[in-house]
Amino acid sequence: MKITICGGTGFIGKALSDHLLQQRHEVFIITRKKPETEETEVKYLTWEQIDVNPALLEGTEAIVNLAGSSLNQRWTPKAKKSIIESRLSTVMAVAKLVQALHQKPEVVVQSSAIAIYGTSRSDTFSEDSPEHVVDFPSSVVKEWEDAAELIQGVRLVKLRTGVVLGTNGGAFPLMKLPYTLGFGGRIGSGMQWVSWIHLQDMVRLIEFCITDRDIDGPVNASAPEPVTNNQFGQTIGRAYHRPHWFPVPSFLMKTVLGELSLILLEGQRVIPDKAVKYGFRFDFPTLRQALENLKGH
């Protein structure tokens, strides 16, 4: 298949492009700036090029939109504006591209996040759960998904992603760091849920959503066994043979990170009902299996 990835040079995008190439797909990447050294297997295009000449992507069978500024920055008013605008602008650019193509792609997989369910320590959320705007992350995702409705005339998948675990980016290297230094422990109460997914399963799930024509709408990109923050830390400690003993109080996280501390102090228990229903099999369904694999990389 000819597959186009928007945001294909980031943490998930790079892993996805590598995976798709291994599966012998033809990969195009749309990015703000072409890399200085381009991989011969991947074809890079800028947003400006696509805006001027969308015909460059005629024949594209699937578009995966992963583009958007990271939430992992202090949420100043300027940063909040950038986070929202970067998501909305790329969604609108994809909608414009789809509209301009004479031969429409079969599917658009649009990145989203599990924050859309709000936070809870008692509820479990599936794709059928209602959206619940309670804070900045959930409001961002609600606007993001609403904007995605502008993408018309194709099968649309909204991939609601949890914490993606990999060794070369994302949150995991920072989550693991206190343990390698000998100071790992629960954050806040430790009772908040962490819904996670191994990077390998993440890219496989994206490909699964592309190739299974029955899948559309929201899809939870999270492993079938979410854990609490305390359980997450205990599992890291066991995997890396480090103690889990040094709790970090909530007030300290709020002082250091400000509003961004919400990501660490609150959470949601999300299960991948739709992926399982359609027959997706996780390579790493449990956190222990995921961490044992990551430890070897």
HELIX and SHEET records of a PDB file:
HELIX    1   1 PHE A   11  GLN A   22  1                                  12    
HELIX    2   2 TRP A   47  VAL A   52  1                                   6    
HELIX    3   3 PRO A   54  LEU A   57  5                                   4    
HELIX    4   4 PRO A   77  ALA A  100  1                                  24    
HELIX    5   5 ILE A  114  TYR A  117  5                                   4    
HELIX    6   6 PHE A  136  ALA A  148  1                                  13    
HELIX    7   7 PHE A  172  THR A  180  1                                   9    
HELIX    8   8 LEU A  199  THR A  211  1                                  13    
HELIX    9   9 ASN A  229  TYR A  240  1                                  12    
HELIX   10  10 SER A  250  LEU A  257  1                                   8    
HELIX   11  11 GLY A  258  SER A  261  5                                   4    
HELIX   12  12 LEU A  262  LEU A  265  1                                   4    
HELIX   13  13 ASP A  273  LYS A  277  1                                   5    
HELIX   14  14 LEU A  287  LYS A  295  1                                   9    
SHEET    1   A 7 VAL A  42  THR A  46  0                                        
SHEET    2   A 7 GLU A  26  THR A  31  1                                        
SHEET    3   A 7 LYS A   2  CYS A   6  1                                        
SHEET    4   A 7 ALA A  62  ASN A  65  1                                        
SHEET    5   A 7 VAL A 107  ALA A 113  1                                        
SHEET    6   A 7 ARG A 155  THR A 161  1                                        
SHEET    7   A 7 GLY A 217  ALA A 221  1                                        
SHEET    1   B 2 THR A 124  PHE A 125  0                                        
SHEET    2   B 2 ARG A 269  VAL A 270  1                                        
SHEET    1   C 2 VAL A 163  LEU A 165  0                                        
SHEET    2   C 2 TRP A 196  HIS A 198  1                                        
SHEET    1   D 2 TRP A 193  VAL A 194  0                                        
SHEET    2   D 2 VAL A 227  THR A 228 -1                                        
END                                                                             
